Amino acid sequence: MPIIQNQQQDIQPFRIDRARLQVTLPCAYAGCLMAMAYGWGPTMAIAANNLVRYLLGARATALAEPLINQIGIGWTGMVIAGIWNAGSPLLWAMFHWGYDWRKNRR
């Protein structure tokens, strides 16, 4: 349909539905394919990851309450900070040598 500048036009014969669906239909089918791929692929890993995280979180909560009742919340915070501090050398090792470890593993 030719466009005439600065003049009102009748767009009745223009197929707006067809113009919009030319873009929408491929995206809709691509979305369906992506949903199927996601459903069969990463969701199992994500579900397993969430299960482990939530079980560990529940265990930590179950252990924290008696510890708080026994030594107080301030000292419980000190224990948690100590555990994080004790594990930090592993993070520094990963920071310094992680790339080399990955490269050597290949």
Protein Blocks (a to p, Z undefined) as FASTA:
>chain_A
ZZdehiacdfklpcfklmmmmmmmmmmmmmmmmmmmmmmmmmmmmmmmmmmmmmmmmmmm
mmmmmmmmmnojklmmmmmmmmmmmmmmmmmmmmmmmmmmmmmmZZ
